[in-house]
Amino acid sequence: MPVAADALYAVMDLGFHVPIFDIDGGTTAIAGELAEVGAAAEAAGATWLSFMDHLFQIEPTGLPAEANMLEGYTTLGYLAAHTSSVSLGLLVTGVTYRHPGLLAKTVTTLDVLSGGRAVLGMGAAWFEREHRGLGVEFPSLSERFERLEEALQICDQMWDPANNGPFVGKHYRLEETLCSPQPINRPKVMIGGSGERKTLRLVAQYGDACNLFASSPEDVAHKLDVLRRHCDAVGRDYDSIRKTLLANNPRPTPDNVDEFVFQMADYARLGVHTAIVTPTTGAPAAWIDGMSPAVSKLADLG
């Protein structure tokens, strides 16, 4: 069945995703600018702040691989100390970069040090060049999805204080899933991607949120309909899953906030909860300040 066209949420949140670290002023200016990014996001009323999980810069940003790139969880740890309310995560963690037991411990640490604000964004990883370049194993796509599912199961088990037992999978074996301390708030799991057969099934089975591309309202409606069918198949409440999207088609700017909000109304009618936008300038904090009027405008959609 199609997604109801009148499923308009009274509030649509705004989040910020920062993919570029070529900051005005050079490398020594990065730390200060990121602290200002955190302050600007919270002053704007954003509910989400994220970075990429890459080791080289990626072509979709318009920059070469040699452009600046910071390790994601270290960056989130820094932002945890410079924010107090916004949710923090990577969009999204590549399953290949960290052993799942270490990943669960890393996200737990972020949650504890941020006061319970960590989100686990997860995906199957895709950028072969950085894997080959730094010697990270890059298995086939089918194996990466197998590993992704096992990683989700391992994190789930490590965040269950009543289950410190072993985990035995096809790709990972853990003798103990001990995780102490436990997170302050069990991290929500956001699964990124729009693959209909595998990714959206994993969302239905393991995810608290999905992240789609704002390709078109028609395309997103179709993807959400597929997600609904997967939820029905596994007995999951479709409405319990938070729907988010990267709003980069076209990429909004502070100069076209009203146009951006108008475009997002179509997605809000589909039940999308959060629109995530990406500053691509060397002064992302100022860009976020310029986008801040969108927060109240999105909240008035209903």
Disulfide bonds with the S-S distance in Angstrom:
none
